[in-house]
Amino acid sequence: MSASNFIGGMIVAGAIAGVVAVFLAPKFDESASTNTPKTNAATMTVTNTTAPDGAPLPNATRRSAVLNLKNDGHYWANVLVNKKATVNFMVDTGASVVALTYEDARRLGLKPDTLDYRWRISTAGGETMGASVVLDSLKVNQVHVRNVEAMVLRTDLEQSLLGMSFLSQLYAYEFRGERLILRQ
């Protein structure tokens, strides 16, 4: 048996075990009526993210969002920012912080023309200046992160980036084939 066949078999077995756990676990729990997950193709919602003893719940019962790889080779997420507006972000694990274009910052009411652009930022296109802000909340489907550090870039950013200041606050994120799974 080759290593790729073995790994493929393990991934399939893990996926089957996860599906079985999600659908059978509530049948064995007397309180399933209050903790039964609601599911759809893209997200899974649960009411609790910790067990009664305070320990984190297994991945199958966490809030999650699934992003599909697009034709351009990137993962994109429509993110509700500060409960005000939706911004289309490109996921960028190489970006230390969430980065907002000047226009997206304006749409969010951050008044980018009044910000202090004191930080020198290196981007794939070169260097530019950025202003530090804290976003109250970012919500991708059912994954909701609060108090996220971000930079508003004055120029040279074509697309807002969902960087590590968001991703590092998650329980986990994983790339599986052409999907990026965010878990909280």
MDTraj code that builds the backbone (N, CA, C; nanometers):
import mdtraj as md
import numpy as np

residues = "MET SER ALA SER ASN PHE ILE GLY GLY MET ILE VAL ALA GLY ALA ILE ALA GLY VAL VAL ALA VAL PHE LEU ALA PRO LYS PHE ASP GLU SER ALA SER THR ASN THR PRO LYS THR ASN ALA ALA THR MET THR VAL THR ASN THR THR ALA PRO ASP GLY ALA PRO LEU PRO ASN ALA THR ARG ARG SER ALA VAL LEU ASN LEU LYS ASN ASP GLY HIS TYR TRP ALA ASN VAL LEU VAL ASN LYS LYS ALA THR VAL ASN PHE MET VAL ASP THR GLY ALA SER VAL VAL ALA LEU THR TYR GLU ASP ALA ARG ARG LEU GLY LEU LYS PRO ASP THR LEU ASP TYR ARG TRP ARG ILE SER THR ALA GLY GLY GLU THR MET GLY ALA SER VAL VAL LEU ASP SER LEU LYS VAL ASN GLN VAL HIS VAL ARG ASN VAL GLU ALA MET VAL LEU ARG THR ASP LEU GLU GLN SER LEU LEU GLY MET SER PHE LEU SER GLN LEU TYR ALA TYR GLU PHE ARG GLY GLU ARG LEU ILE LEU ARG GLN".split()
xyz = np.array([
    [0.0862, -0.1183, 0.0000],
    [0.0000, 0.0000, 0.0000],
    [0.0895, 0.1228, 0.0000],
    [0.0636, 0.2130, -0.0927],
    [0.1454, 0.3338, -0.1015],
    [0.1047, 0.4323, 0.0067],
    [0.1958, 0.5262, 0.0354],
    [0.1690, 0.6279, 0.1379],
    [0.0505, 0.7143, 0.0995],
    [0.0372, 0.7486, -0.0298],
    [-0.0750, 0.8342, -0.0708],
    [-0.2080, 0.7613, -0.0557],
    [-0.2119, 0.6286, -0.0848],
    [-0.3354, 0.5524, -0.0640],
    [-0.3690, 0.5450, 0.0838],
    [-0.2691, 0.5238, 0.1674],
    [-0.2910, 0.5170, 0.3121],
    [-0.3442, 0.6496, 0.3646],
    [-0.2829, 0.7610, 0.3246],
    [-0.3272, 0.8937, 0.3704],
    [-0.4679, 0.9215, 0.3200],
    [-0.4943, 0.8889, 0.1937],
    [-0.6286, 0.9084, 0.1388],
    [-0.7319, 0.8284, 0.2164],
    [-0.6973, 0.7045, 0.2501],
    [-0.7879, 0.6211, 0.3289],
    [-0.8123, 0.6781, 0.4670],
    [-0.7080, 0.7319, 0.5293],
    [-0.7223, 0.7924, 0.6628],
    [-0.8112, 0.9158, 0.6563],
    [-0.7981, 0.9965, 0.5511],
    [-0.8819, 1.1168, 0.5370],
    [-1.0277, 1.0763, 0.5214],
    [-1.0547, 0.9761, 0.4376],
    [-1.1922, 0.9294, 0.4190],
    [-1.2468, 0.8739, 0.5503],
    [-1.1666, 0.7940, 0.6219],
    [-1.2113, 0.7382, 0.7498],
    [-1.2399, 0.8486, 0.8503],
    [-1.1552, 0.9499, 0.8542],
    [-1.1771, 1.0626, 0.9453],
    [-1.3034, 1.1382, 0.9116],
    [-1.3279, 1.1592, 0.7829],
    [-1.4492, 1.2307, 0.7415],
    [-1.5733, 1.1513, 0.7789],
    [-1.5708, 1.0200, 0.7574],
    [-1.6854, 0.9359, 0.7932],
    [-1.7076, 0.9391, 0.9438],
    [-1.6002, 0.9280, 1.0219],
    [-1.6128, 0.9325, 1.1679],
    [-1.6705, 1.0659, 1.2133],
    [-1.6282, 1.1745, 1.1503],
    [-1.6802, 1.3067, 1.1866],
    [-1.8283, 1.3181, 1.1581],
    [-1.8715, 1.2689, 1.0420],
    [-2.0140, 1.2746, 1.0063],
    [-2.0954, 1.1888, 1.1027],
    [-2.0472, 1.0688, 1.1332],
    [-2.1177, 0.9814, 1.2270],
    [-2.1279, 1.0483, 1.3636],
    [-2.0200, 1.1090, 1.4107],
    [-2.0210, 1.1747, 1.5417],
    [-2.1204, 1.2891, 1.5455],
    [-2.1261, 1.3680, 1.4398],
    [-2.2168, 1.4832, 1.4366],
    [-2.3618, 1.4381, 1.4399],
    [-2.3949, 1.3324, 1.3657],
    [-2.5346, 1.2928, 1.3547],
    [-2.5792, 1.1942, 1.4629],
    [-2.4895, 1.1162, 1.5216],
    [-2.5302, 1.0198, 1.6225],
    [-2.5135, 1.0697, 1.7650],
    [-2.4193, 1.1587, 1.7899],
    [-2.3938, 1.2043, 1.9270],
    [-2.5178, 1.2602, 1.9949],
    [-2.6016, 1.3423, 1.9295],
    [-2.7202, 1.3948, 1.9985],
    [-2.8172, 1.2864, 2.0430],
    [-2.8199, 1.1703, 1.9753],
    [-2.9103, 1.0628, 2.0134],
    [-2.8719, 1.0034, 2.1485],
    [-2.7450, 1.0170, 2.1879],
    [-2.6985, 0.9612, 2.3136],
    [-2.6926, 1.0644, 2.4248],
    [-2.7306, 1.1846, 2.3967],
    [-2.7236, 1.2941, 2.4932],
    [-2.8647, 1.3353, 2.5315],
    [-2.8981, 1.3265, 2.6594],
    [-3.0326, 1.3615, 2.7037],
    [-3.0648, 1.5069, 2.6773],
    [-2.9638, 1.5924, 2.6731],
    [-2.9888, 1.7348, 2.6513],
    [-2.9721, 1.7725, 2.5047],
    [-2.9858, 1.6766, 2.4157],
    [-2.9633, 1.7030, 2.2730],
    [-3.0568, 1.8088, 2.2179],
    [-3.1736, 1.8239, 2.2772],
    [-3.2675, 1.9222, 2.2228],
    [-3.2147, 2.0641, 2.2324],
    [-3.1243, 2.0940, 2.3250],
    [-3.0693, 2.2291, 2.3351],
    [-2.9340, 2.2418, 2.2689],
    [-2.8688, 2.1298, 2.2370],
    [-2.7345, 2.1363, 2.1793],
    [-2.7263, 2.0759, 2.0401],
    [-2.8383, 2.0458, 1.9773],
    [-2.8360, 1.9842, 1.8456],
    [-2.7862, 2.0831, 1.7419],
    [-2.6807, 2.0476, 1.6680],
    [-2.6296, 2.1393, 1.5670],
    [-2.7286, 2.1586, 1.4529],
    [-2.7303, 2.2796, 1.3986],
    [-2.8033, 2.3098, 1.2764],
    [-2.6979, 2.3137, 1.1674],
    [-2.7199, 2.2407, 1.0597],
    [-2.6157, 2.2356, 0.9576],
    [-2.6696, 2.2783, 0.8226],
    [-2.5772, 2.3281, 0.7400],
    [-2.6033, 2.3453, 0.5979],
    [-2.4739, 2.3132, 0.5271],
    [-2.4689, 2.3303, 0.3969],
    [-2.3518, 2.2880, 0.3205],
    [-2.2257, 2.3631, 0.3584],
    [-2.2366, 2.4866, 0.4058],
    [-2.1164, 2.5662, 0.4283],
    [-2.0792, 2.5812, 0.5746],
    [-2.1739, 2.5666, 0.6676],
    [-2.1422, 2.5955, 0.8066],
    [-2.2063, 2.4952, 0.8999],
    [-2.1567, 2.4932, 1.0225],
    [-2.2183, 2.4165, 1.1275],
    [-2.2277, 2.5082, 1.2482],
    [-2.3446, 2.5160, 1.3100],
    [-2.3657, 2.6025, 1.4242],
    [-2.3977, 2.5181, 1.5461],
    [-2.3352, 2.5482, 1.6577],
    [-2.3714, 2.4847, 1.7839],
    [-2.3908, 2.5927, 1.8875],
    [-2.4645, 2.5587, 1.9934],
    [-2.4915, 2.6596, 2.0946],
    [-2.3787, 2.6718, 2.1960],
    [-2.3015, 2.5661, 2.2165],
    [-2.1917, 2.5703, 2.3132],
    [-2.0612, 2.5318, 2.2451],
    [-1.9503, 2.5926, 2.2886],
    [-1.8201, 2.5524, 2.2352],
    [-1.7325, 2.4905, 2.3429],
    [-1.7884, 2.4697, 2.4629],
    [-1.7144, 2.4009, 2.5681],
    [-1.8036, 2.2952, 2.6308],
    [-1.7406, 2.1911, 2.6819],
    [-1.8124, 2.0859, 2.7518],
    [-1.8522, 2.1373, 2.8902],
    [-1.9399, 2.0643, 2.9611],
    [-1.9805, 2.1094, 3.0950],
    [-1.8630, 2.1332, 3.1897],
    [-1.7525, 2.0592, 3.1717],
    [-1.6369, 2.0793, 3.2596],
    [-1.5456, 2.1918, 3.2119],
    [-1.5840, 2.2622, 3.1047],
    [-1.5051, 2.3753, 3.0548],
    [-1.4034, 2.3388, 2.9491],
    [-1.3862, 2.2099, 2.9210],
    [-1.2886, 2.1669, 2.8202],
    [-1.3421, 2.1973, 2.6806],
    [-1.2526, 2.2258, 2.5850],
    [-1.2989, 2.2513, 2.4480],
    [-1.3676, 2.1281, 2.3910],
    [-1.4704, 2.1497, 2.3127],
    [-1.5389, 2.0396, 2.2462],
    [-1.4565, 1.9923, 2.1269],
    [-1.4771, 1.8679, 2.0833],
    [-1.4046, 1.8199, 1.9656],
    [-1.4428, 1.8988, 1.8410],
    [-1.3581, 1.8895, 1.7395],
    [-1.3784, 1.9660, 1.6160],
    [-1.5175, 1.9502, 1.5571],
    [-1.5762, 1.8313, 1.5658],
    [-1.7048, 1.8063, 1.5018],
    [-1.8165, 1.8921, 1.5594],
    [-1.8001, 1.9458, 1.6793],
    [-1.9068, 2.0241, 1.7411],
    [-1.8724, 2.1721, 1.7524],
    [-1.7663, 2.2154, 1.6914],
    [-1.7276, 2.3569, 1.6933],
    [-1.7980, 2.4322, 1.5815],
    [-1.8090, 2.5653, 1.6004],
    [-1.8591, 2.6488, 1.4913],
    [-1.7529, 2.6495, 1.3824],
    [-1.7966, 2.6417, 1.2582],
    [-1.6988, 2.6375, 1.1497],
    [-1.7527, 2.7057, 1.0250],
    [-1.6606, 2.7363, 0.9371],
    [-1.6939, 2.7916, 0.8061],
    [-1.6031, 2.7233, 0.7047],
    [-1.6573, 2.6952, 0.5887],
    [-1.5808, 2.6301, 0.4827],
    [-1.5696, 2.7267, 0.3657],
    [-1.4460, 2.7512, 0.3236],
    [-1.4198, 2.8373, 0.2083],
    [-1.3646, 2.7494, 0.0967],
    [-1.4165, 2.7661, -0.0222],
    [-1.3708, 2.6872, -0.1368],
    [-1.2659, 2.7636, -0.2163],
    [-1.1686, 2.6897, -0.2668],
    [-1.0648, 2.7473, -0.3507],
    [-1.1285, 2.8002, -0.4788],
    [-1.0956, 2.9222, -0.5150],
    [-1.1514, 2.9842, -0.6357],
    [-1.0585, 2.9596, -0.7546],
    [-1.1057, 2.9926, -0.8726],
    [-1.0287, 2.9702, -0.9955],
    [-0.8960, 3.0445, -0.9973],
    [-0.8844, 3.1535, -0.9217],
    [-0.7592, 3.2293, -0.9188],
    [-0.6555, 3.1677, -0.8251],
    [-0.6902, 3.0549, -0.7608],
    [-0.5970, 2.9871, -0.6718],
    [-0.5975, 3.0398, -0.5292],
    [-0.6934, 3.1239, -0.4945],
    [-0.7016, 3.1818, -0.3603],
    [-0.8337, 3.1445, -0.2937],
    [-0.8328, 3.1549, -0.1608],
    [-0.9553, 3.1384, -0.0832],
    [-1.0093, 3.2774, -0.0526],
    [-1.1387, 3.2970, -0.0754],
    [-1.2032, 3.4258, -0.0536],
    [-1.3139, 3.4088, 0.0486],
    [-1.3349, 3.5121, 0.1304],
    [-1.4400, 3.5080, 0.2322],
    [-1.5166, 3.6390, 0.2332],
    [-1.6479, 3.6296, 0.2298],
    [-1.7322, 3.7466, 0.2522],
    [-1.7487, 3.7594, 0.4026],
    [-1.6963, 3.8677, 0.4578],
    [-1.6885, 3.8843, 0.6028],
    [-1.7726, 4.0039, 0.6453],
    [-1.8596, 3.9819, 0.7438],
    [-1.9345, 4.0921, 0.8030],
    [-1.8422, 4.1591, 0.9041],
    [-1.8114, 4.2867, 0.8810],
    [-1.7160, 4.3592, 0.9652],
    [-1.7915, 4.4596, 1.0514],
    [-1.7662, 4.4536, 1.1821],
    [-1.8264, 4.5467, 1.2789],
    [-1.9786, 4.5518, 1.2688],
    [-2.0388, 4.4421, 1.2238],
    [-2.1849, 4.4330, 1.2089],
    [-2.2408, 4.5425, 1.1190],
    [-2.1554, 4.5972, 1.0291],
    [-2.1963, 4.7094, 0.9434],
    [-2.2032, 4.6739, 0.7966],
    [-2.0957, 4.6184, 0.7449],
    [-2.0875, 4.5949, 0.6008],
    [-2.0091, 4.4667, 0.5742],
    [-2.0380, 4.4078, 0.4605],
    [-1.9664, 4.2877, 0.4190],
    [-1.8508, 4.3276, 0.3285],
    [-1.7337, 4.2719, 0.3587],
    [-1.6130, 4.2971, 0.2801],
    [-1.5659, 4.1634, 0.2239],
    [-1.5278, 4.1620, 0.0972],
    [-1.4741, 4.0423, 0.0345],
    [-1.3232, 4.0391, 0.0585],
    [-1.2786, 3.9469, 0.1442],
    [-1.1375, 3.9338, 0.1810],
    [-1.0744, 3.8162, 0.1083],
    [-0.9476, 3.8310, 0.0714],
    [-0.8677, 3.7181, 0.0276],
    [-0.7938, 3.6672, 0.1512],
    [-0.8006, 3.5372, 0.1770],
    [-0.7306, 3.4796, 0.2912],
    [-0.5816, 3.4786, 0.2593],
    [-0.5007, 3.5311, 0.3529],
    [-0.3563, 3.5408, 0.3318],
    [-0.2837, 3.5045, 0.4608],
    [-0.2366, 3.3786, 0.4696],
    [-0.1649, 3.3350, 0.5895],
    [-0.0285, 3.4016, 0.6007],
    [0.0180, 3.4654, 0.4947],
    [0.1452, 3.5371, 0.4984],
    [0.1324, 3.6797, 0.5483],
    [0.0093, 3.7262, 0.5676],
    [-0.0131, 3.8618, 0.6199],
    [-0.0245, 3.8539, 0.7716],
    [0.0597, 3.9293, 0.8427],
    [0.0562, 3.9217, 0.9896],
    [-0.0733, 3.9742, 1.0484],
    [-0.1350, 4.0692, 0.9814],
    [-0.2599, 4.1273, 1.0317],
    [-0.3625, 4.1341, 0.9192],
    [-0.4857, 4.1561, 0.9585],
    [-0.5904, 4.1855, 0.8612],
    [-0.5549, 4.3194, 0.7976],
    [-0.5639, 4.3279, 0.6671],
    [-0.5321, 4.4520, 0.5960],
    [-0.6545, 4.4967, 0.5173],
    [-0.6908, 4.6232, 0.5348],
    [-0.8065, 4.6804, 0.4658],
    [-0.7618, 4.7794, 0.3596],
    [-0.8280, 4.7737, 0.2455],
    [-0.8043, 4.8773, 0.1459],
    [-0.8630, 5.0079, 0.1987],
    [-0.8154, 5.1166, 0.1455],
    [-0.8656, 5.2489, 0.1825],
    [-1.0166, 5.2560, 0.1583],
    [-1.0610, 5.2035, 0.0438],
    [-1.2036, 5.2076, 0.0087],
    [-1.2883, 5.1230, 0.1040],
    [-1.2410, 5.0017, 0.1389],
    [-1.3166, 4.9189, 0.2333],
    [-1.3239, 4.9859, 0.3704],
    [-1.2154, 5.0490, 0.4132],
    [-1.2161, 5.1215, 0.5410],
    [-1.3188, 5.2343, 0.5379],
    [-1.3268, 5.3029, 0.4253],
    [-1.4250, 5.4110, 0.4114],
    [-1.5673, 5.3559, 0.4203],
    [-1.5945, 5.2451, 0.3503],
    [-1.7280, 5.1837, 0.3545],
    [-1.7667, 5.1389, 0.4949],
    [-1.6666, 5.1037, 0.5757],
    [-1.6922, 5.0594, 0.7130],
    [-1.7075, 5.1760, 0.8107],
    [-1.6898, 5.2975, 0.7617],
    [-1.7033, 5.4140, 0.8491],
    [-1.5815, 5.4406, 0.9349],
    [-1.4648, 5.3909, 0.8939],
    [-1.3422, 5.4097, 0.9727],
    [-1.2753, 5.5446, 0.9466],
    [-1.3311, 5.6245, 0.8579],
    [-1.2783, 5.7570, 0.8240],
    [-1.1281, 5.7511, 0.7940],
    [-1.0903, 5.6807, 0.6877],
    [-0.9482, 5.6603, 0.6586],
    [-0.8703, 5.7886, 0.6332],
    [-0.9377, 5.8960, 0.5930],
    [-0.8662, 6.0219, 0.5695],
    [-0.8212, 6.0872, 0.7000],
    [-0.8729, 6.0419, 0.8148],
    [-0.8331, 6.1002, 0.9442],
    [-0.7363, 6.0116, 1.0217],
    [-0.7020, 5.8939, 0.9680],
    [-0.6155, 5.7998, 1.0400],
    [-0.4687, 5.8410, 1.0327],
    [-0.3903, 5.7882, 1.1251],
    [-0.2473, 5.8173, 1.1341],
    [-0.1682, 5.7067, 1.0626],
    [-0.1219, 5.7345, 0.9425],
    [-0.0491, 5.6368, 0.8608],
    [0.0994, 5.6414, 0.8954],
    [0.1332, 5.5907, 1.0116],
    [0.2713, 5.5971, 1.0596],
    [0.3503, 5.4680, 1.0391],
    [0.2844, 5.3595, 1.0054],
    [0.3506, 5.2301, 0.9978],
    [0.3915, 5.1972, 0.8546],
    [0.5194, 5.1624, 0.8366],
    [0.5696, 5.1210, 0.7056],
    [0.5339, 4.9730, 0.6879],
    [0.4651, 4.9440, 0.5794],
    [0.4147, 4.8092, 0.5528],
    [0.4772, 4.7559, 0.4248],
    [0.5299, 4.6333, 0.4330],
    [0.5824, 4.5668, 0.3132],
    [0.4737, 4.4784, 0.2549],
    [0.4458, 4.4976, 0.1279],
    [0.3474, 4.4155, 0.0577],
    [0.4153, 4.3489, -0.0606],
    [0.3426, 4.2614, -0.1271],
    [0.3977, 4.1963, -0.2460],
    [0.4322, 4.2992, -0.3524],
    [0.3620, 4.4131, -0.3523],
    [0.3856, 4.5177, -0.4512],
    [0.4870, 4.6224, -0.4085],
    [0.5439, 4.6078, -0.2904],
    [0.6407, 4.7055, -0.2412],
    [0.6028, 4.7564, -0.1032],
    [0.6502, 4.8760, -0.0697],
    [0.6214, 4.9334, 0.0617],
    [0.5163, 5.0419, 0.0511],
    [0.4355, 5.0515, 0.1556],
    [0.3343, 5.1564, 0.1660],
    [0.3198, 5.1920, 0.3134],
    [0.2352, 5.2855, 0.3434],
    [0.2128, 5.3267, 0.4817],
    [0.0760, 5.2765, 0.5275],
    [0.0696, 5.2378, 0.6559],
    [-0.0544, 5.1850, 0.7108],
    [-0.0910, 5.2508, 0.8420],
    [-0.2199, 5.2494, 0.8723],
    [-0.2726, 5.3017, 0.9984],
    [-0.3316, 5.1851, 1.0770],
    [-0.2972, 5.1775, 1.2043],
    [-0.3442, 5.0697, 1.2902],
    [-0.4859, 5.0981, 1.3402],
    [-0.5728, 4.9972, 1.3320],
    [-0.7091, 5.0059, 1.3848],
    [-0.7422, 4.8724, 1.4518],
    [-0.8448, 4.8729, 1.5346],
    [-0.8971, 4.7490, 1.5921],
    [-1.0410, 4.7356, 1.5446],
    [-1.0696, 4.6229, 1.4814],
    [-1.2053, 4.5962, 1.4333],
    [-1.2826, 4.5260, 1.5442],
    [-1.4012, 4.5759, 1.5747],
    [-1.4813, 4.5184, 1.6829],
    [-1.5146, 4.3722, 1.6578],
    [-1.5494, 4.3386, 1.5341],
    [-1.5858, 4.1999, 1.5059],
    [-1.5708, 4.1680, 1.3577],
    [-1.5371, 4.0427, 1.3334],
    [-1.5330, 3.9861, 1.1986],
    [-1.6129, 3.8568, 1.2039],
    [-1.7073, 3.8403, 1.1119],
    [-1.7908, 3.7208, 1.1127],
    [-1.7904, 3.6570, 0.9747],
    [-1.7427, 3.5322, 0.9694],
    [-1.7442, 3.4512, 0.8477],
    [-1.8421, 3.3370, 0.8737],
    [-1.9578, 3.3426, 0.8108],
    [-2.0645, 3.2457, 0.8379],
    [-2.0891, 3.2415, 0.9888],
    [-2.0621, 3.1295, 1.0557],
    [-2.0881, 3.1205, 1.1998],
    [-1.9633, 3.1444, 1.2846],
    [-1.8497, 3.1679, 1.2223],
    [-1.7256, 3.1966, 1.2950],
    [-1.7210, 3.3463, 1.3222],
    [-1.7145, 3.3826, 1.4498],
    [-1.7243, 3.5234, 1.4894],
    [-1.6083, 3.5570, 1.5835],
    [-1.5186, 3.6446, 1.5387],
    [-1.4012, 3.6828, 1.6174],
    [-1.4118, 3.8311, 1.6508],
    [-1.3784, 3.8648, 1.7751],
    [-1.3891, 4.0037, 1.8213],
    [-1.2504, 4.0642, 1.8447],
    [-1.2467, 4.1977, 1.8408],
    [-1.1248, 4.2746, 1.8710],
    [-1.0053, 4.2281, 1.7881],
    [-1.0144, 4.2493, 1.6600],
    [-0.9121, 4.2037, 1.5659],
    [-0.8256, 4.3216, 1.5225],
    [-0.6946, 4.3084, 1.5423],
    [-0.6015, 4.4118, 1.4964],
    [-0.5991, 4.4124, 1.3440],
    [-0.5958, 4.5328, 1.2879],
    [-0.5938, 4.5459, 1.1420],
    [-0.5142, 4.6698, 1.1036],
    [-0.4787, 4.6755, 0.9769],
    [-0.4115, 4.7925, 0.9209],
    [-0.4925, 4.8405, 0.8015],
    [-0.5092, 4.9712, 0.7948],
    [-0.5678, 5.0330, 0.6760],
    [-0.4501, 5.0836, 0.5942],
    [-0.4417, 5.0397, 0.4692],
    [-0.3306, 5.0813, 0.3845],
    [-0.3743, 5.1975, 0.2971],
    [-0.2881, 5.2964, 0.2927],
    [-0.3204, 5.4173, 0.2167],
    [-0.3247, 5.3884, 0.0666],
    [-0.2301, 5.3106, 0.0173],
    [-0.2222, 5.2805, -0.1265],
    [-0.1710, 5.1385, -0.1464],
    [-0.1627, 5.0981, -0.2709],
    [-0.0969, 4.9738, -0.3120],
    [-0.1622, 4.8449, -0.2633],
    [-0.2861, 4.8495, -0.2209],
    [-0.3537, 4.7258, -0.1838],
    [-0.4804, 4.7158, -0.2680],
    [-0.4823, 4.6153, -0.3556],
    [-0.5976, 4.5986, -0.4443],
    [-0.7131, 4.5299, -0.3744],
    [-0.6826, 4.4473, -0.2735],
    [-0.7836, 4.3643, -0.2101],
    [-0.7583, 4.3578, -0.0602],
    [-0.8631, 4.3658, 0.0194],
    [-0.8474, 4.3481, 0.1635],
    [-0.8048, 4.2041, 0.1912],
    [-0.7198, 4.1870, 0.2923],
    [-0.6608, 4.0569, 0.3238],
    [-0.7039, 4.0101, 0.4619],
    [-0.7440, 3.8846, 0.4719],
    [-0.7793, 3.8230, 0.5994],
    [-0.6542, 3.7532, 0.6501],
    [-0.5793, 3.8220, 0.7356],
    [-0.4489, 3.7740, 0.7797],
    [-0.4508, 3.7060, 0.9155],
    [-0.3312, 3.6887, 0.9704],
    [-0.3123, 3.6102, 1.0916],
    [-0.3726, 3.6726, 1.2172],
    [-0.3945, 3.8028, 1.2223],
    [-0.4574, 3.8593, 1.3423],
    [-0.6003, 3.8066, 1.3578],
    [-0.6619, 3.7609, 1.2499],
    [-0.7908, 3.6911, 1.2561],
    [-0.7684, 3.5413, 1.2729],
    [-0.6892, 3.4820, 1.1850],
    [-0.6715, 3.3366, 1.1830],
    [-0.6139, 3.2820, 1.3131],
    [-0.5249, 3.3571, 1.3778],
    [-0.4624, 3.3074, 1.5010],
    [-0.5595, 3.3048, 1.6189],
    [-0.6748, 3.3691, 1.6072],
    [-0.7742, 3.3662, 1.7144],
    [-0.8701, 3.2475, 1.7012],
    [-0.8555, 3.1700, 1.5956],
    [-0.9393, 3.0523, 1.5760],
    [-0.8826, 2.9343, 1.6537],
    [-0.9663, 2.8361, 1.6803],
    [-0.9188, 2.7111, 1.7400],
    [-0.8248, 2.6424, 1.6413],
    [-0.8653, 2.6449, 1.5139],
    [-0.7824, 2.5841, 1.4094],
    [-0.8316, 2.6290, 1.2728],
    [-0.7429, 2.6195, 1.1761],
    [-0.7829, 2.6302, 1.0360],
    [-0.7032, 2.5254, 0.9619],
    [-0.7665, 2.4652, 0.8638],
    [-0.6978, 2.3585, 0.7914],
    [-0.7350, 2.3604, 0.6442],
    [-0.6372, 2.3245, 0.5634],
    [-0.6570, 2.3140, 0.4198],
    [-0.6810, 2.1670, 0.3889],
    [-0.7954, 2.1375, 0.3285],
    [-0.8292, 2.0006, 0.2904],
    [-0.8679, 2.0018, 0.1435],
    [-0.7767, 1.9574, 0.0611],
    [-0.8038, 1.9598, -0.0822],
    [-0.8246, 2.1028, -0.1279],
    [-0.9400, 2.1290, -0.1834],
    [-0.9708, 2.2634, -0.2324],
    [-1.0599, 2.3400, -0.1350],
    [-1.0552, 2.3019, -0.0076],
    [-1.1351, 2.3700, 0.0943],
    [-1.0452, 2.4197, 0.2067],
    [-1.0814, 2.5342, 0.2602],
    [-1.0191, 2.5872, 0.3812],
    [-1.1272, 2.5848, 0.4877],
    [-1.1011, 2.5137, 0.5967],
    [-1.1990, 2.5006, 0.7043],
    [-1.1522, 2.5846, 0.8220],
    [-1.2362, 2.6794, 0.8630],
    [-1.2096, 2.7636, 0.9796],
    [-1.2892, 2.7059, 1.0954],
    [-1.2238, 2.6819, 1.2100],
    [-1.2927, 2.6264, 1.3277],
    [-1.2735, 2.7195, 1.4459],
    [-1.3817, 2.7404, 1.5177],
    [-1.3756, 2.8269, 1.6354],
    [-1.4100, 2.7480, 1.7588],
])
top = md.Topology()
chain = top.add_chain()
for i, resn in enumerate(residues, 1):
    res = top.add_residue(resn, chain, resSeq=i)
    for name in ("N", "CA", "C"):
        top.add_atom(name, md.element.get_by_symbol(name[0]), res)
traj = md.Trajectory(xyz[None], top)
